[in-house]
């Protein structure tokens, strides 16, 4: 059996500056207590290893469950460019919902043409991950939503107060916040983030992989099943496991051989700990065939090349072309169905006359 670890193909995090936040503990969260959905196998896949995965939930809802009005408000805010400094950028500018939550650029273009430092990951399933940003400096999508809005390289709003003032000046938003938060209708930056988070928590893309995990062995092709076997036998599930096929731990990039790009030291830049050098959040691999280019710097354009580098730098093995093609085929089965009605661009409240 090959040695373990095929890790960050698309590590996660959006905002480029690191605010002073409480350090997120480097622990893997407890697996949830949803009912086990074990597959009765006749395909040769090791059932013990397969039980490391979980079918995708319908959403990553919070408690209490957000109202329709709050979700609708979050959708509007996600698409609205008027929170940015020059009224030209929104969350959707870097996380295009109709292209699997990414812009397919190495690094995104922000305020006044500035390029971000790190690749913008998919917003789909981000709410199900154990932490957010490449360095894991915030735990929730609600806290994550705040970062890009005021980041000077991204949306570049002058301050949270400036965002609130911009929204208060739009009568339709005053009404929308009142509908979303009837007991406390005042517009605040925390409520902006809460509404965006409520919308993002339902951004999921169920796939053929979920049907397979649910017992439909015909959901995957023979080549995809072959790739799944290579993936599990190589030990890739050490890091890419669970419901999101990742998104549940940190890992060093370059375990077996130093990573080529040593300019970004990952989590160490946030925690200042030597043990966090080149450590990043392990990403979800859901929709990975659609979310290139890959890695924190967006340096690799194709999925097969990303897999090849993971084999070399994480498990210390030169994977064969056949194995790479098989893994890539299986990863394609993780491409889900976009929720077209849910992500349709909303009609935004007009500016005051």
Secondary structure, 3 states (H helix, E strand, C coil): CCCCCCCCCCCCCCCCCCCCCCCCCCCCCCCCCCCCCCCCCCCCCCHHHHCCECCCCCCCCCCCCCCHHHHHHHHHHHHCHHHCCCCCCCHHHHCCHHHCCCCCCCCCECHHHCECCCCCCCCCCHHHCCCECCCCCECCHHHHHHHHHHCCCCCCCCCHHHHHHHHHCCHHHHHHHHHHCCCCCCCCHHHHHHHHHHHHCCCCCCEHHHHHHCCCHHHCCHHHHHHHHHHHHCCHHHCCCECCCCCCCEEECCCCCCCCCCCCCECHHHHCCHHHCCEEECCCCCCHHHCCCECCCCCECCHHHHHHHHHHHHCCCCCCHHHHHHHHHHHHCCCECCCCCCCCCCCCCCCCC
